[in-house]
Amino acid sequence: MSELPPDDSEQPDPVDGFDEIVAAETDRDPDLAVIEAGSRTLRTQGGPPRADVPARPADPEVDKALREVEAELATRWGETKLEPSVARIAALMDVLGEPQRSYPSIHITGTNGKTSTARMIEALLGAFELRTGRYTSPHVQSITERISLDGAPVSAERFIETYQDVKPYVEMVDAAQEYRLSFFEVLTGMAYAAFADAPVDVAVVEVGMGGSWDATNVIDAGVAVVTPIDLDHTDRLGTTPAEIAGEKSGIVKRDATVIMAQQPVDAAQVLLKKAVEVDATVAREGLEFGVVARQVAVGGQLVTLRGLGGEYPEVYLPLHGEHQAHNAAVALAAVEAFFGVGAQHAQPLDIDTVRKAFAAVASPGRLEVVRRSPTVVLDAAHNPAGARAAAAAIGEAFQFSRLIGVVGASGDKNVRGLLEAFEPVFAEVVVTRNSSHRAMDADELAAIAVEVFGEDRVQVEPRLPDALEAAITLAEEEGEFAGGGVLVTGSVITVGEARLLLGRG
């Protein structure tokens, strides 16, 4: 990729005003210049409609067929049982005719913010009249959410048809491999095949876990996005940000452009070293792009973003929290890089189109309001970093006088760290469990919660419907107009099940 031409007198100094951006950034250390390690950087000036989570199919026959597909997929290794290899998915791509190579792609890894960032990237690309395919995980309510075309989940009929199309090839690979293709590998193959069949102009692909051996990593993405890295899946990815970054850096391909959210310094060092090795170009949040300003607005926030091509003022983002503003900056830079801003030209994207795209963004289960009086908010935070972001955002956006937490977490997560992040904002917490086999037992969760909150602030309701009812009752104790609220969190599965119980989808 070429660098920006050296003389562009009509553009302002790319570093001008960026001291203010760096100073205004979050507590994630923005000063990565000391560890550039010779990496090239992008120092340049250089949607689809809102879609809700789909419900079960109304047609009984289609619903039955979808359940049969879900049952067949459930017989495979789940997403938490992994064998670190791309051999099986590569074999599937081979027999399918390499569908993932028929369109360009943007590949997204990181610990938190991947799905929201993917949705923003998708909205921006769609607003510029490109046909998009988006592959994300896990789903909130319906498995069909994972594969989207043109900004909306594929229909149940199309999901079933895609599965039936790839099934003979899946069975062929199963017979030739030591282990059968996993649940996630089959879904990844389905997504890549569906995108080729559509066909799409660009695929937006979120990794399932890690990077180098993730099933999605059979694409050669021209743009690699790394959202903030923190500790999660430490039993598989590593126990430090640097170790985790080493795994996630596997999505960075030769001559690609890396859009890097602000990272812990040790993680940034690893990512930049990988960029040098493969001659990738790097753009870093807080230096080449970032959040210039933001203020709370009704239903979200108003942000001014610094992109690779210049400044984008007064962009309305209908999502809550500072972390979502940072996700928006990353998404904007990724789309600019995809369009060649900074490498081929230095003009910003059309501001009206950018504003239209961001205004249409939705991210179900991410500080999503699903009920009023009292207000019930859902957030899929499932690790300490995500919980800290959600706790800060809910305090900023809602200002509840009394907030009750409903927490149902998975047993393989840092549950204590998650609860500690929410302790300052929860008046009381109702612990429960979701229907997943991975869910932590409610009594076991309660024992940890008592250590964090104290016995008087913890209530145990093993059934999620009872937990929701108990939390709403507690929130209403101060009276109808007292400003009580409920936050349901701890797991994407908990949020999805609560969403159904509260009448969404």
N, C-alpha and C positions, 0 to 999 in steps of 0.2 A: 504494500500500500504506500502511495506516495505521501510525502509530508505536505503541509500547507504551503502554497507558493510564498516566497519570502516577502513579497511586496504587495500589500493590499491597503492602500492609503485610506480607503473609505471606511474601513473597519476600525473600531476602537482597539486600543491595546488590550490583548486578551487577558492580561493580568489585572487591568484597571478595575478597581472596585472589588477585587476578589479578597482583599484583606478583610473586608467586612463580612464576606460570605464565610471565610474560615473562622472568624471570630464568633460568628453567630451559630456555628454548627453545634451539634449535640456533644455530649461528653465522649463520644467516640473520637479518638485522637485523629485529627485531620492532617497532621504534619508528617507526611510520608516522603517528603522530598529527600530526607537524609538516607533513605534506603532505596533509591531509584535503581541502583545497580546497573546503570547504563541503559535501562529500558527506554525505548522510544515512547513519547507521549503525544496525545492529541491536545495541543494548545491552540485552539481554533476559535473563530467566531462563527466559526462555521455553523364517526365511530358507529362502531356498530351500536344499535339500540341496546338499552339496558335489558338484560336477560335474567329472569329469576331462576331459581332451582326448579327443575321439572318435577311434576308429580308422577305417580304411577300411571301407566297408560289407562285411558278410560275404556278402551275396547278389551273385554275379558280375554279374548283370544291372543291379542298382542301382549297383554300382561302375563298370561300363562307362558307364552314363548320367551318373554324376557326373563321370567323366573327360572325357566329351564336353562337358559344361557348362564344366568348367575349361579345356578346350582352346579353346572359343569365347571365353571371357572373356580368355584369354591373347593373343588376336589384337588386343585393344584396347590403348590407351595404358596403360602400367604406372603404378604409384603414384608413381614418381619423375619422370614426364613430366607436367607440369601446364600448364594454360592458365588464368591467374587470372580465372575468371569463374564465376558460378553460373547463367548463361543456359541451358546445356544441361540441368542437373538441374532447373531451374525449369520448363523446357518438358516434361520427363518427368513431373514432378509434376502439371502441368496436364492432360496427356492421361490420367493415371491417376486424376484426380478429387481431387487434393490429399489423399492418404491421411495425410500427416504432420500434418494439422490435426484429425484425428479423436481425438486423445489428447493429454494434457499431456505435457511432456517436461522432462528435466534434461539440460543440454548441458555437456560437459566439454572444456576445452582446457588447455594447459600444455605443458611440455617433458617432464617425467618424472612417472610415477605415475598417468597417466590411466587405464590399464586396471585396475590394482589398485583405484583409487578407484571406478571404475565398478562393479566386482564387489562392493565393499562397499556401495555405494548400492543396488544390485540386491538384495543379501541383506537389507538393512534393510527395503526396501519389501516384499519377499516375506514377511518375517516378520510384517509388519502386514497380511498377507492381500490385498495388491494383486497383480494380474497384471502382470508386467513384461515388457518387451522390452528387450534390451540389444544395442547395435551397437558393436563395438570393432574395432581393427585395430592391427598386422597379426595374422595368426593364427600360432599356434605350430606346429601340425602339419596341421590340417584347415581348409579354407576355410569349412566349416560353423560353426566356432567364432565367426565374426564376427557371426552373427545368433543370438541366444539368446531363448528364450521360457521364462518361469517358472524362470529360473536355470540352464537347460541349453541347449546348442547345439541348433538345430533338427536334425531327422533328415536324413539324406541325401535321403530321398524327398521331404520337405517342401522342402528347398533346391532340388531339381530342379524340383518342381512350381511353386515361386514363380518360378524363372527362366523356365520355359515360359509362365507367365501374363503376365509383363511383357515378354517378348521381342518380340511384335508392336508394342508401344508404343515400345520402345527403337528398333526399326528405323524406325518412323515419325519419331521425333525425329532419328535419324541422317540421314535423307534430307533433313531441313529445315535442318540446321545445317552450318556451315562445317567443323566437326570432329565426328567420331563421339563418342558418349559414351565416357568412359574406363572402365577396369576398376573403379575406385573409385566412379565415378558410377553405374554399373549396379548394383553391390552396395548402394550407398546406397538407390537406388530399390527394390531388392528388400526391403531391411530395412524401409523405411517401409511398403511394401505388405503385408508379412507381419505387421507390428504391427497394421495396420488390420484385416486379415483375421482375426486371432486371436480377438477383439480384445483389446488390452492396456489396462490402466488407466493406465499411465505408461510412457514410453520413456526409457531411459538411453542417451544418445548421446555417443560420443567422437569428436572431430574427427579427420580423417585427418592434416591438416597445417595449421597456422596457425589461421584462424578466419573472417575476413570473406568470403573467397572459397572456403572449403572447401565441398565438395559437401554436407556435412551441414547447412550453414547456411541451409536453407530452412525450418527450424522456428522458431517463436517461443517459445523456452523460458522458462518463468516463473522457473526457477532456472538461473543460469549459474555454473559452477564453473571456477576457474582454479587449477590445480596449479602447483608452483614452475616459474618460467620461468628458463631458462638458454640457453646458446648451442648451437643445433643447427639444421640446415637453414639455415645463415647465407647461402647463395647465393640462397635464395628468400624468407626471412623478415626478414633484416636482420642486421647485424653487432654489435648491442648489445642488451642486455635490453630497453631502451626501444623500439627499433625492432620487436623481436619482439612485445613486449606490444601495440604499436599494431595489429599484424595480428590477434593473438589476441583483443583487446578487441572485435572485430567480432561475437562471439557474444552480447554484452551488449545486450539489447533493452529498449525503453522499459518502465519500471515493473517490471522484473524484480528479483530478488534475486541479488546477486553474492556467492558464497562464495569468498573469496580466501585461498589459502594464503600463507604468508610469502614475500615477494618481494624481489629487489633493489630498493633505493629508487627508482631511475629507472623500473623497470618498474611499481612500485606507483603512482607519480605518473601514468603514462599510463592505467592501469586506473581510478584514481579520477577522473581528468578525464573519461573516457568515461562513468563512472557518473553524474557530475554532468550531463553533456550530455543523457542520456536519462532523468534522474530515477530512476535505479535505487537500490535500497537495498543497502548493503554491509555484510558481516560479515567481519572480518579475523582470521585466525589470530594468536594472541598477544594479542589485545585482546578481541574479542567471544567467541571460543572458542579452545580449544587443548588441549594435552596437559599435564595437571597432574602426573602421575607415571607412571613405567613401570619395570618390572623384568623381567629375562629369566626365562622359564618354559620348562618342557619343551615342545618343539615350537613355541615362539613367545614370547609376552610377555603380561604382565598390565599393563593400562593403566587409568588413571583419566583420563577425558576431561571437559573443560568444554564443554558444548554451549550453544546459544542459550537453552535452557530450564533450565539448571542443571547439576549435576555428576552424572556417571555413573561410580561407583567399581567397581573390580575387574572389568573387562571383559577376558576372555581373547581374545586375537587370535592365531590359529595361523599367523602370518607373522613372519619375522625382520626386525629392523632398526628403528632409530629412524625412518627415513623412512616405514615402514609405519604406525607409530603416528601420525605426522602425517597420513598419508593417511586413517587412520580418523577423526581429528578432523574433517577436511574433509568426509568422507562423512557423518558424523553431522550436522554443521551443515547440509549440503545437504538431507538428509531432513527435519530439523526445519523448515527454511524451506519445503519443499514442503508440509508439513502445517500451515503457518501459525504455527509457534511464533515468538513475538516480534512478529508482525504482528497476529495475531488473538487469540492467547492466550499465556500465559507459563508454562504447565505443561510439565515435561519429558516426553519419551516414556516409555513403560513400561520400566523398567530391565530386567526379566526378558526382555522381548521383544528389547531391544537386545543383551543378553548372548547370547541364543540365536542371533541373527543373526550377530554377529561371530564366534562360535565355529564357525560353519559356513562361513566364508569360505575360499576357495581361490584362489590366483593362480598357475597353472602357469607354470613357467619363471622365477619370481621367487624366488631363493634356495630352490629346490625340491630336496630330497634325493631322488635316484633310485636310489641304490645305497649299500650299506654294505660295509665291509672291503675296500678303503678306501672312505670316504665320498665320493661324487661329488655335487656340487651344481651345479645349472644356474641361471644368472642372465642375463637378456636385456639387461643393460646394454650400451649401444651409443654412449654419449657420455661425456665426462669427468664430468659431474655424476652420472650414473647409476652410473658406475664408482666414484666416491668413496663414494657411499651403500652400494654393495654391499661394498666393501672394509671399511668401518667395521662393517657388519652381520655379515659373516662372521667377523671377529675377535672380535666380542662374543658371537655365538651358538654358535660351534663350537670356538674355541680350538685349532686344529690346531697340532701341533708342526712340521709341514712341509706347506705348501700348494703344489700344482703348478697352474699355470694352463694352460688350453687356450683359445686365442684365435683366432677366425676373424671378421674384421671386413669391413664394406663399404668399398669404396674411396672413397666420398664422405663419410666420417665423419672426425672429428678423432681419428685412430688414435693419434697420439703422445700426445695428452692422455689418452686412455683407458688406454694402457699406463703412463703416468707415475702415474696414480691407483692402479693395481694393483701397481706396483713394490715398495712397502714390504711387501706381504703375500705376494707370490709368491716362493718359494725359487727356482723355475725356471719357465720358460714354454715351452710347446710351441705354436708358431704353425702355423696350418693355414688351410684355406679351406673354405667351404661350397659347395653346388652352384649358388648363384645367379650370374647373369651380373654382378651388382653386386659380387661378392666380390673383395676385394683379393688379388692374387697372393701366394702363401705366401712366395716369396723376397723380394718387395717389403716385405711385412709383417715378415719376419725382419730386413731391413736396419734398419728403424726400431727393432725390438725390441732389436737388438744395441746401438744407441746408448743406449737407455734402461736395459737390464739388464746389458750387458756380454756378450761372446761366450760365456763359460763358462756362462751361465744360460739360453741360448736353444737350443732344438732345433727343427728344421724337419721337419714331416711334412705334405706337401701333401694327403694324403687324411685326412679326418676320422676314419675308423675306426682308422687307424694312429696318429693323434694321441691318441685316447682310450686306446689300448692303451699307448702310450709313457708317457703321463701317469700311468696307473694303476701301471705298473711303477716309475716314479720315486717315487710316493707310498709304495710298498711297500718301498722300499730300507731303511728304518729298522726293519722288522719288522712283524709282524701287529698288534701292540698298541701301536705307537709313536705313533699319532695323526696319521698322514699323511692328506691329503685332496686332492681335485681340484675345481677350479672351472672350469666350461665357460662361456664368456662371449663378448661381442663383438658379437653379433647375434642377433635373434630367430630368424633362419633357422638359424644354427649351433646354437642351443639346441634348436630343434625337431628337427633332424636327429639331434643327439646323443640326444635323448629317445627317438626311434625305435630307434636303434642299441642303446640300453641297455634296451630291452624295455618302454618305457612307451608305451601307445597303439598 
